[in-house]
Each structure stands twice: as C-alpha cells, then as structure tokens.
Amino acid sequence: MDKKFKRIGVLTSGGDSPGMNAAVRAVARTAMHYGMECIGIRRGWQGLINSDFIILNNDAVRHILGRGGTILYTARSEEFMTEKGREKAVGTCRMLGLDGVVAIGGDGTFRGALELSRLGVPVMGIPATIDNDIGCSNYTIGFDSACNTAIDCIDKLRDTMQSHERCSVVEVMGRHAGFLALYVGLAVGATSVLIPEKEVNFEEDVVARIQNSRLSGQTHFMVVVAEGAGSAIDIGHRIHEALGLDPRVTVLGHIQRGGAPTGRDRETATRMGYHAVRAFAEGRSGSVICTQEGAIKEIPIEEALAMKKNLPMIRYEIMEAISAPGVFK
C-alpha cells in the first residue's frame, strides 16, 4: 500500500476494559510522532455513524494513562450491522478526512473493522477485553487488571469467611471463557472453580471438594464460578441442600471492569497502540495487533477472527491437585 496516512481515527467498542485509555493515548502520541493528526471517535461504531468525535491532541490525552474506563466512551451499534449504517460510517470517514481507523475492543469490534475495511477504509485492531478470549492473541488488554480486582475482592471476602467459618460462592465474569475464573481461582486458593469449558459435575466438582477440604481441616470454603458455568445463586442453594451449609453468594459483576489498569495492562496497551500506528505509517493495515510468546505480531483480521483459544487445562489440574486434596487417597 502506497497510501500516506495524514489523519487517523481511534475508537473503543464493546465492553470496556482497564487499559483502553492507555491504548488511546499511545495511538494519539504515536500519530503525533509520525506527523499524523488523530481524531477520537466517541461511542464506538455508532459514533462513527453519527460523526461524534473529539480532537486528540497532546492535552486531550494527558494524564489518562492510569485512568480506568475509556475517555472515548463505548457502545454497541445495531445500526452499524446494517449496510446503510456502514455506508454512513464510511461517509463520516470521508468527511473527517480519516485515512485509517484503529479499533480497540474484542471480536465484535474486529468484525466491524473487517466490514469497514471491505468498504475501502484501512483499519487496525487492538484486542481489549477482560475475558482474555481473543483467539489470535495470548493476552488482551484489561485481563490482568480484572484479575487483580477480583482477587482483591475475594481476599477481603475470605477474611470474613474465615472469621465466621462459612462457605463463599463468588461469581466472576466469563460468559463463554473461563480464563478469568481459573486464574483468579488459582490465585486465591479456591476450593472449587467452575468454568464453561468443563461440564460441571456438582457432586465431584463442588460437594466432594468441600467435603475433602473439611476433612483436611478447613472450616471455610471458596467456590469461584464463571458466569457461563452457572448461576452463583443456584450453586449456593445446591450447596445448602447437599451439605447443610449456609453459603454467602457474591456476584462481582461490572466492578471487574473498573479501576486503574495494572502496570502490565498499561505497558501492553502502550506497545499495542504504538505498533498499530506504526503499521499505518509503514503502509500496512487490515490486521489485529497481537501478543504471541511475548512478541508483538500483526495477524490479518479474517485470519484473527478464525483463530480459537483453548483454556490451558493444566491450570485446572493444578487447582484440583492442590486446592482441595483428597485426604484418603
């Protein structure tokens, strides 16, 4: 591609995740480095349809590196899923003189970027989701921050569970993927972790593990449930019926999306934002910026969307081995 990029846009779409602001800042600052202007598109693809934008100069991105959420806001757009909506978005790109767009988000964001690219607008994608479920990238912006938030909350819950010798059932995010639940479960020493990737056998995965923990001397129990593996409320009721315990159920919900990003998310977002703009500067587009084995790589969007990520089940095996060992084995 011989196209010279003079002005680019950047947007955040889908669910927000800590570190998005760091990525926006990196895109804007790198654009300035390469002599480009940067326009922030607010409210995702809907903002591109409605021409909702701000100028991202140095002042606009100052002091946002450590802020949670996204200064560009985020939204889902049914209108962009239509041909007419995408045509409006292309019209906005022309009106604003955008030579390319950096889209920060998950699979849905990248599907939108792919459609835009098919209409002639150069795009680059940056993976940002607390679920860490983007197939092409080992790591996605926001995962570490969400894990640390959940760990901090569960550590506090554990303090009171220990004091009252109770069982706690905590539901974390992860509708289709258990990366967050399993990572957090290992980090807090959960008695049991329920994930979408493994069919739940309630007697083996919950009841037997609590019984083993009690026989080994434990008087408090922690069950971590990914939202896609079942309802924490239902799991709590079943524990009460099976064991006579009175579980305390906590659904962490959107608190996992909030808060300042961790160092890992700030650093990863900054590197990804830089590489996305450098690709434009060097005449490349149509890819997702990924991390693979610690290195930054560019994967064509269609190829990236076709890639699947498997949960490393060795972590589940580790959890089973050390969290609630069978005392009579």
C-alpha positions in Angstrom: 0.0 0.0 0.0 1.4 3.4 -1.1 -1.2 5.4 0.8 0.3 8.1 3.1 -1.6 8.5 6.4 -2.1 12.1 7.5 -5.1 11.8 9.8 -6.4 8.7 11.6 -9.3 7.9 13.9 -9.4 5.7 17.0 -12.4 4.2 18.8 -13.2 1.9 21.6 -16.1 -0.5 21.2 -17.9 -3.3 23.1 -17.3 -3.9 26.7 -14.8 -1.5 28.4 -11.7 -2.8 30.0 -8.9 -1.2 32.1 -6.1 -0.1 29.8 -8.2 1.2 26.9 -7.2 4.8 27.8 -3.6 3.8 27.7 -4.1 2.4 24.2 -5.9 5.5 23.1 -3.1 7.7 24.5 -0.4 5.5 22.7 -2.3 5.8 19.4 -2.6 9.6 19.7 1.0 10.1 20.8 2.4 7.8 18.2 0.4 9.5 15.5 1.9 12.8 16.6 5.4 11.2 16.4 4.7 10.2 12.8 3.3 13.6 11.8 -0.3 12.5 11.7 -3.4 14.1 13.3 -5.6 11.9 15.5 -9.4 12.0 15.9 -11.1 10.3 18.7 -14.4 8.7 17.7 -16.7 8.6 20.7 -19.2 5.8 21.4 -17.7 3.2 19.1 -19.1 2.4 15.7 -22.3 4.3 16.5 -20.1 7.4 16.9 -18.6 6.9 13.5 -22.1 6.8 12.0 -23.1 9.9 13.9 -19.9 11.9 13.5 -19.3 12.0 17.2 -15.7 12.9 17.7 -13.0 14.9 19.5 -9.6 16.1 18.5 -6.9 14.0 20.3 -4.1 16.4 20.8 -1.4 16.3 23.5 -3.7 18.0 26.0 -6.6 15.6 25.4 -4.6 12.5 26.3 -2.5 13.9 29.1 -3.0 12.1 32.4 -5.2 9.4 31.0 -2.6 6.6 31.1 -3.7 5.3 34.6 -7.4 6.1 34.2 -10.0 3.3 34.1 -12.8 3.1 31.6 -12.4 4.9 28.3 -12.5 8.7 27.6 -14.0 7.9 24.2 -16.9 6.0 25.8 -18.1 2.8 24.3 -21.3 1.4 22.9 -22.7 -1.3 20.8 -24.3 -0.4 17.4 -27.0 -2.4 15.8 -27.1 0.3 13.0 -23.5 -0.4 12.1 -24.5 -4.0 11.5 -26.6 -2.9 8.5 -25.3 -1.9 5.1 -26.8 1.5 5.4 -25.2 2.1 8.7 -21.8 1.1 7.4 -22.2 3.4 4.4 -22.9 6.3 6.9 -19.7 5.4 8.7 -17.7 5.5 5.5 -19.2 8.9 4.8 -18.0 10.2 8.2 -14.5 8.9 7.4 -14.5 10.9 4.2 -16.0 14.0 5.8 -13.4 13.9 8.6 -10.6 13.1 6.2 -9.7 9.9 8.0 -7.1 7.8 6.2 -7.5 4.9 8.6 -9.2 3.8 11.9 -7.7 2.0 14.9 -10.4 -0.1 16.6 -9.9 -1.2 20.2 -12.1 -4.0 21.6 -13.0 -7.6 21.1 -14.2 -10.0 18.4 -17.3 -7.9 17.6 -15.2 -4.8 17.2 -12.9 -6.6 14.8 -15.8 -7.9 12.8 -16.9 -4.3 12.4 -13.4 -3.3 11.4 -13.3 -6.0 8.8 -16.6 -4.7 7.3 -15.2 -1.2 7.2 -12.0 -2.4 5.5 -14.0 -4.1 2.8 -15.5 -0.7 2.0 -12.1 0.7 1.5 -11.2 2.2 4.9 -7.8 1.0 6.2 -8.1 -0.4 9.8 -6.0 -1.9 12.6 -7.4 -3.7 15.6 -6.2 -3.8 19.2 -7.5 -6.6 21.5 -9.0 -5.3 24.7 -11.3 -7.5 26.8 -11.1 -8.7 30.4 -12.2 -12.2 29.3 -8.8 -12.7 27.5 -10.7 -14.8 24.9 -9.4 -13.3 21.6 -8.0 -16.3 19.7 -5.2 -14.6 17.9 -3.6 -13.0 21.0 -2.0 -14.7 24.0 -3.1 -11.6 26.1 -5.8 -8.9 25.8 -5.8 -5.5 27.5 -7.7 -5.5 30.8 -7.3 -9.1 31.8 -4.6 -8.5 34.5 -6.5 -5.6 36.0 -9.8 -7.5 36.2 -8.0 -10.5 37.8 -6.4 -8.3 40.4 -9.7 -6.6 41.1 -11.4 -9.9 41.6 -8.5 -11.3 43.7 -8.6 -8.2 46.0 -12.4 -8.6 46.5 -12.2 -12.3 47.2 -9.3 -11.8 49.6 -11.5 -9.4 51.6 -14.4 -11.9 51.5 -12.1 -14.7 52.7 -11.2 -12.6 55.8 -14.8 -12.6 56.9 -15.5 -16.2 55.7 -12.6 -17.4 57.9 -13.9 -15.4 60.9 -17.3 -17.0 60.6 -16.3 -20.4 59.3 -18.5 -20.1 56.3 -18.7 -21.0 52.6 -18.5 -18.3 50.0 -19.6 -18.6 46.3 -18.3 -15.8 44.1 -19.4 -15.3 40.5 -16.9 -13.6 38.2 -17.3 -12.6 34.5 -16.7 -15.1 31.7 -19.8 -15.9 29.7 -18.0 -18.1 27.2 -14.5 -18.4 28.6 -13.1 -19.4 32.0 -9.7 -17.7 31.8 -10.6 -15.1 34.4 -12.3 -17.6 36.8 -9.5 -20.1 36.6 -6.7 -17.6 37.0 -8.5 -16.0 39.9 -9.4 -19.3 41.5 -5.7 -20.4 41.4 -4.6 -17.1 42.9 -7.0 -17.2 45.8 -6.7 -20.9 46.5 -10.3 -21.6 45.8 -11.8 -24.9 46.9 -13.6 -25.3 43.6 -13.6 -23.4 40.3 -16.5 -23.8 37.7 -15.8 -22.9 34.1 -17.7 -23.0 30.8 -15.0 -25.2 29.2 -15.7 -28.1 31.6 -19.1 -29.6 32.2 -20.0 -29.2 35.8 -20.4 -32.4 37.8 -21.8 -30.9 41.0 -21.1 -33.9 43.2 -17.5 -34.2 42.2 -16.6 -30.6 41.4 -18.3 -29.0 44.4 -19.7 -31.4 47.1 -16.7 -33.8 47.2 -14.2 -31.0 47.1 -15.8 -29.2 50.1 -16.0 -32.5 52.0 -12.3 -33.2 51.3 -11.4 -29.7 52.4 -13.4 -30.1 55.7 -11.7 -33.5 56.4 -8.3 -32.0 55.8 -9.0 -29.3 58.5 -10.6 -26.4 56.6 -13.5 -24.6 58.1 -14.2 -22.1 55.3 -14.6 -22.8 51.6 -14.3 -20.6 48.5 -16.1 -21.6 45.3 -15.4 -19.4 42.2 -17.9 -19.6 39.3 -17.6 -18.2 35.8 -20.9 -16.7 34.8 -21.0 -19.0 31.8 -20.7 -22.1 34.0 -23.8 -21.4 36.1 -25.5 -19.0 38.5 -23.7 -18.5 41.8 -27.1 -18.2 43.5 -28.2 -21.6 42.2 -24.8 -23.1 43.2 -25.3 -21.6 46.7 -28.7 -23.2 47.0 -27.5 -26.6 45.9 -24.6 -26.4 48.4 -27.1 -25.7 51.2 -29.3 -28.6 50.2 -26.4 -31.1 49.8 -24.2 -30.1 52.8 -26.4 -28.1 55.1 -24.0 -25.1 54.8 -25.3 -21.5 54.5 -23.2 -20.1 51.7 -22.8 -16.4 51.2 -23.1 -15.5 47.5 -21.3 -12.6 45.9 -21.7 -11.6 42.2 -18.7 -9.3 41.4 -20.3 -8.1 38.1 -19.0 -4.9 36.5 -16.7 -3.9 39.3 -14.2 -6.1 37.5 -14.2 -3.7 34.6 -13.4 -0.7 36.7 -10.4 0.8 38.4 -7.0 1.9 37.3 -5.2 -0.5 35.0 -2.3 -2.5 36.3 1.3 -2.0 35.1 1.0 -4.9 32.7 -2.1 -3.5 31.1 -0.6 0.0 30.8 2.6 -1.4 29.2 0.8 -3.8 26.9 -1.7 -1.2 25.7 1.0 1.3 25.1 3.0 -1.2 23.0 0.0 -2.3 21.0 -1.1 1.3 20.3 2.3 2.2 19.1 2.5 -0.8 16.7 -0.9 -0.1 15.3 0.0 3.4 14.2 3.5 2.4 13.1 1.8 -0.2 10.8 -0.2 2.7 9.2 3.0 4.8 8.9 4.7 2.0 7.1 1.8 1.4 4.8 0.2 -1.6 6.3 -3.4 -2.2 7.5 -6.1 -4.8 7.9 -4.6 -6.6 10.9 -5.0 -7.1 14.6 -2.1 -6.3 16.8 -1.4 -9.4 18.9 0.9 -10.7 21.5 2.4 -14.1 20.8 5.1 -15.6 23.1 5.8 -12.1 24.3 6.3 -10.6 20.9 4.0 -8.1 19.0 2.7 -9.5 15.8 0.2 -8.4 13.1 -2.5 -11.0 12.1 -4.8 -10.3 9.2 -8.3 -9.6 10.6 -10.0 -12.5 8.8 -7.4 -14.9 10.0 -7.5 -13.5 13.5 -11.3 -13.9 13.7 -11.0 -17.6 12.7 -8.5 -18.4 15.4 -9.6 -20.2 18.6 -8.0 -20.0 22.0 -8.1 -23.0 24.3 -8.1 -22.7 28.0 -4.8 -24.2 29.4 -6.4 -27.1 31.3 -3.1 -27.8 33.1 -4.2 -24.9 35.4 -7.4 -26.7 36.2 -5.4 -29.8 37.0 -3.1 -27.8 39.3 -6.2 -26.3 41.0 -7.6 -29.8 41.6 -4.3 -31.1 42.9 -3.6 -28.5 45.5 -6.7 -26.6 46.4 -8.7 -29.5 48.0 -6.6 -32.6 48.1 -8.3 -35.9 48.9 -7.3 -36.9 52.4 -7.9 -40.6 51.8 -6.1 -41.0 48.5 
